[in-house]
């Protein structure tokens, strides 16, 4: 992978957690982006403490040599009228465009339990055929709106949602337009779900337009299943970590992306309790691992 075609970013969720505001509540936006730059990254996703004014955000990032690469979009295509989702999406799209991002990462939140105190495996939602149709048709429409601004819509499969498993990713990809929707490939969520992340990578590599590098601690995952933890309880307990600190071997991931001539962002995204896992320390650890294993 060439440095000019593959760029490295890190998500602010290691500093301040959007789903669990108490994690990293004391960490400021300025600390977060300064430490990202100090660790050697050039991009960031958007966190809840980031300025909402594009001019303010662009200035702060520019001072540190950073740019925004993507931001999470919560879609409710299975539970809300499409027009409501579209209006929210257009606002989100235009903000991201103004701050330099050209990728939008959508995740369907209709029936999602990722933020609820429910067992993440036992209570995971499943969509009806009608909901699948609404989701796929809606995403194609949103993808067309993204393309109108020269942007790419990607889908972020996620624990606790209706698109969590490899089979669900297959159904989504098979029933959407390749020109309108890409896949946001997330190693950690696939391994947490019990899936073969390399099989998903190789099957859908032509649709992958954004990558999240997330490692996993299998002992914590095992406990989460046995004790029927919620997704957020698993996060607080440290189920995720940065590449090189868990059980996932990223060398085959990097090799497959290189062989496919992947172009785009690779983003370290590892939500942890910053009181237990110092964000700067773990950012540096991840950057060193990627430098060693991916030669980036």
C-alpha positions as CSV (number, residue, x, y, z in Angstrom):
1,X,0.0,0.0,0.0
2,X,1.3,3.4,-1.0
3,X,1.2,6.3,1.4
4,X,-0.3,8.5,-1.2
5,X,-3.3,6.2,-1.7
6,X,-3.8,4.9,1.8
7,X,-4.1,7.5,4.6
8,X,-4.2,6.8,8.4
9,X,-6.7,8.3,10.8
10,X,-7.8,7.6,14.3
11,X,-11.3,7.9,15.9
12,X,-11.9,10.3,18.9
13,X,-13.9,7.5,20.6
14,X,-10.7,6.5,22.5
15,X,-10.7,10.0,24.1
16,X,-14.4,10.6,24.5
17,X,-17.2,8.0,23.9
18,X,-20.4,9.2,22.2
19,X,-22.5,6.3,23.6
20,X,-21.0,6.5,27.1
21,X,-20.3,10.2,27.8
22,X,-18.9,9.4,31.2
23,X,-15.9,7.7,29.5
24,X,-13.5,10.5,28.8
25,X,-15.8,13.2,29.9
26,X,-12.8,15.2,31.3
27,X,-10.9,15.0,28.0
28,X,-11.2,18.1,25.8
29,X,-11.5,18.4,22.0
30,X,-8.1,20.2,21.9
31,X,-6.4,17.5,23.9
32,X,-7.9,14.8,21.6
33,X,-6.8,16.3,18.3
34,X,-3.4,17.4,19.6
35,X,-2.7,13.9,20.7
36,X,-3.9,12.4,17.5
37,X,-1.4,14.5,15.6
38,X,1.4,13.8,18.2
39,X,0.9,10.1,17.7
40,X,1.4,10.5,13.9
41,X,-2.0,10.3,12.4
42,X,-3.3,12.6,9.7
43,X,-7.0,12.1,9.9
44,X,-9.9,12.0,12.4
45,X,-13.5,11.0,12.5
46,X,-16.0,13.3,14.3
47,X,-16.7,13.1,18.0
48,X,-19.4,14.7,20.2
49,X,-17.0,17.4,21.4
50,X,-16.0,18.6,18.0
51,X,-17.0,22.1,17.0
52,X,-20.2,22.2,14.9
53,X,-19.0,25.2,12.9
54,X,-16.9,24.0,9.9
55,X,-14.7,27.1,10.0
56,X,-13.8,26.6,13.7
57,X,-13.2,22.9,13.2
58,X,-11.2,23.3,10.0
59,X,-8.9,25.9,11.7
60,X,-8.3,23.7,14.8
61,X,-7.5,20.7,12.6
62,X,-5.4,22.7,10.2
63,X,-3.1,23.9,13.0
64,X,-2.4,20.2,13.7
65,X,-2.1,18.9,10.2
66,X,-5.3,16.9,10.5
67,X,-8.4,16.5,8.3
68,X,-11.8,14.8,8.8
69,X,-12.2,11.5,7.0
70,X,-15.7,10.4,7.9
71,X,-18.4,10.6,10.5
72,X,-21.0,8.2,11.7
73,X,-24.6,8.7,10.4
74,X,-27.5,7.1,12.3
75,X,-30.1,6.0,9.7
76,X,-33.6,5.0,10.7
77,X,-34.8,3.7,7.4
78,X,-36.6,0.7,8.9
79,X,-38.5,2.7,11.5
80,X,-39.0,6.3,10.2
81,X,-40.4,7.9,7.0
82,X,-37.6,8.1,4.3
83,X,-38.1,11.9,4.0
84,X,-37.1,12.4,7.6
85,X,-34.0,10.3,7.2
86,X,-33.1,12.1,4.0
87,X,-33.4,15.5,5.6
88,X,-31.0,14.5,8.4
89,X,-28.7,12.9,5.9
90,X,-28.4,16.0,3.7
91,X,-27.4,18.2,6.8
92,X,-24.8,15.6,7.8
93,X,-23.5,15.3,4.2
94,X,-23.1,19.0,3.8
95,X,-21.3,19.4,7.1
96,X,-18.9,16.6,6.3
97,X,-18.2,18.1,2.8
98,X,-17.4,21.5,4.4
99,X,-14.8,19.9,6.7
100,X,-13.1,18.0,3.9
101,X,-14.5,14.5,4.4
102,X,-15.5,12.5,1.3
103,X,-16.8,9.4,3.1
104,X,-20.0,9.0,5.1
105,X,-20.4,5.9,7.3
106,X,-24.1,5.0,7.9
107,X,-25.4,2.5,10.4
108,X,-29.1,1.5,10.6
109,X,-30.3,2.3,14.1
110,X,-33.9,1.1,13.6
111,X,-34.4,-1.4,16.5
112,X,-30.8,-1.1,17.5
113,X,-29.8,-2.2,21.0
114,X,-26.2,-1.0,20.9
115,X,-27.0,1.7,23.4
116,X,-29.3,-0.3,25.6
117,X,-28.8,-2.4,28.7
118,X,-29.8,-5.6,26.8
119,X,-27.7,-8.7,26.0
120,X,-25.9,-7.9,22.8
121,X,-26.2,-11.4,21.3
122,X,-29.5,-12.7,22.8
123,X,-31.5,-9.5,22.0
124,X,-29.9,-8.5,18.7
125,X,-32.6,-7.2,16.3
126,X,-33.5,-9.0,13.0
127,X,-35.2,-7.2,10.1
128,X,-38.4,-8.4,8.4
129,X,-38.3,-8.7,4.6
130,X,-40.2,-5.4,4.4
131,X,-37.6,-3.7,6.6
132,X,-34.8,-5.1,4.5
133,X,-36.4,-3.6,1.4
134,X,-36.8,-0.2,3.1
135,X,-33.2,-0.3,4.2
136,X,-31.7,-1.3,0.9
137,X,-33.8,1.0,-1.2
138,X,-33.2,3.9,1.3
139,X,-29.5,3.4,1.3
140,X,-29.3,3.5,-2.5
141,X,-31.2,6.8,-2.4
142,X,-28.9,8.2,0.2
143,X,-25.9,7.0,-1.8
144,X,-27.1,8.9,-4.8
145,X,-27.3,12.0,-2.6
146,X,-23.8,11.5,-1.4
147,X,-22.5,11.0,-4.9
148,X,-24.1,14.3,-5.9
149,X,-21.5,16.0,-3.7
150,X,-18.6,13.8,-4.8
151,X,-18.9,11.7,-1.7
152,X,-19.1,7.9,-1.0
153,X,-21.7,6.4,1.3
154,X,-20.5,3.3,3.2
155,X,-22.3,1.0,5.5
156,X,-20.9,0.3,9.0
157,X,-22.0,-3.2,10.2
158,X,-22.2,-3.0,14.0
159,X,-22.8,-5.1,17.1
160,X,-26.3,-4.8,18.5
161,X,-27.9,-3.8,15.1
162,X,-29.8,-5.6,12.3
163,X,-26.6,-5.8,10.2
164,X,-24.1,-7.5,12.5
165,X,-23.4,-10.9,10.9
166,X,-21.6,-12.0,7.7
167,X,-25.0,-13.2,6.3
168,X,-26.6,-9.9,7.0
169,X,-23.7,-8.1,5.3
170,X,-24.2,-10.4,2.4
171,X,-27.9,-9.6,2.1
172,X,-27.2,-5.9,2.3
173,X,-24.5,-5.9,-0.3
174,X,-26.4,-8.2,-2.6
175,X,-29.5,-6.0,-2.6
176,X,-27.9,-2.6,-3.0
177,X,-26.2,-0.8,-5.9
178,X,-22.4,-1.1,-5.9
179,X,-22.2,2.4,-7.5
180,X,-24.3,3.9,-4.6
181,X,-23.2,2.0,-1.5
182,X,-19.9,0.7,-0.3
183,X,-18.9,-1.3,2.8
184,X,-17.2,0.1,5.9
185,X,-15.1,-2.9,6.9
186,X,-14.6,-3.2,10.7
187,X,-12.4,-6.0,11.9
188,X,-13.4,-5.7,15.6
189,X,-17.1,-5.9,15.1
190,X,-16.8,-8.9,12.8
191,X,-14.7,-10.8,15.3
192,X,-16.9,-9.8,18.2
193,X,-19.8,-11.1,16.2
194,X,-18.1,-14.5,15.8
195,X,-17.5,-14.1,12.1
196,X,-14.5,-14.8,9.9
197,X,-13.3,-11.2,9.2
198,X,-10.9,-12.3,6.4
199,X,-13.7,-14.2,4.6
200,X,-15.9,-11.0,4.6
201,X,-12.9,-8.9,3.6
202,X,-12.1,-11.2,0.6
203,X,-15.7,-11.6,-0.5
204,X,-16.6,-7.9,-0.5
205,X,-13.2,-6.3,-1.1
206,X,-14.4,-4.5,-4.2
207,X,-17.1,-2.8,-2.2
208,X,-14.9,-1.8,0.7
209,X,-14.4,2.0,0.7
210,X,-13.4,2.7,4.3
211,X,-11.7,0.5,6.9
212,X,-11.8,0.5,10.7
213,X,-8.9,-1.2,12.4
214,X,-10.2,-2.5,15.8
215,X,-8.6,-5.3,17.8
216,X,-10.4,-7.5,20.3
217,X,-9.7,-9.2,23.6
218,X,-11.2,-12.7,23.4
219,X,-11.3,-13.4,27.1
220,X,-13.6,-10.3,27.5
221,X,-15.7,-11.4,24.6
222,X,-16.1,-14.9,26.1
223,X,-17.2,-13.3,29.4
224,X,-19.6,-10.9,27.6
225,X,-21.4,-13.9,26.0
226,X,-21.4,-16.0,29.2
227,X,-22.7,-13.3,31.4
228,X,-25.1,-11.8,28.8
229,X,-23.6,-8.3,28.7
230,X,-24.8,-5.4,26.7
231,X,-22.6,-4.0,24.0
232,X,-21.8,-1.0,26.2
233,X,-20.9,-3.1,29.2
234,X,-18.5,-5.1,27.0
235,X,-16.9,-1.8,25.8
236,X,-16.5,-0.6,29.4
237,X,-14.9,-3.9,30.3
238,X,-12.3,-3.6,27.5
239,X,-13.5,-6.0,24.8
240,X,-11.9,-3.7,22.2
241,X,-8.4,-2.4,21.9
242,X,-6.0,-1.0,19.3
243,X,-4.3,-3.1,16.6
244,X,-1.4,-5.0,18.0
245,X,-2.8,-5.2,21.5
246,X,-5.5,-8.0,21.0
247,X,-6.0,-11.3,19.2
248,X,-6.4,-10.2,15.6
249,X,-3.5,-10.6,13.2
250,X,-3.7,-7.6,10.9
251,X,-1.0,-8.7,8.5
252,X,-3.4,-10.7,6.3
253,X,-5.8,-7.7,6.3
254,X,-3.1,-5.3,5.2
255,X,-1.9,-7.9,2.5
256,X,-5.4,-8.3,1.1
257,X,-6.0,-4.6,0.9
258,X,-2.7,-4.1,-0.7
259,X,-3.3,-6.8,-3.3
260,X,-6.7,-5.2,-4.1
261,X,-5.0,-1.8,-4.5
262,X,-7.3,-0.3,-1.8
263,X,-7.4,3.4,-1.9
264,X,-8.8,5.4,1.0
265,X,-8.6,5.7,4.8
266,X,-7.7,3.2,7.4
267,X,-8.9,4.3,10.8
268,X,-7.9,3.1,14.2
269,X,-11.1,2.9,16.1
270,X,-10.9,1.2,19.5
271,X,-13.3,2.5,22.2
272,X,-12.0,1.9,25.6
273,X,-12.2,3.6,29.0
274,X,-9.5,6.3,28.8
275,X,-9.0,6.1,32.6
276,X,-7.8,2.5,32.0
277,X,-6.2,2.9,28.5
278,X,-4.5,6.2,28.1
279,X,-5.5,7.4,24.6
280,X,-2.2,8.9,23.6
281,X,-0.3,5.8,24.7
282,X,-2.6,3.5,22.8
283,X,-2.6,5.8,19.8
284,X,1.2,5.6,19.7
285,X,1.0,1.8,20.1
286,X,-1.4,1.5,17.2
287,X,0.7,3.8,15.0
288,X,3.9,1.8,15.7
289,X,2.1,-1.5,14.9
290,X,0.8,-0.2,11.6
291,X,4.2,1.2,10.7
292,X,5.8,-2.2,11.4
293,X,3.2,-4.4,9.8
294,X,1.7,-2.4,6.9
295,X,4.9,-0.3,6.2
296,X,2.8,2.9,6.4
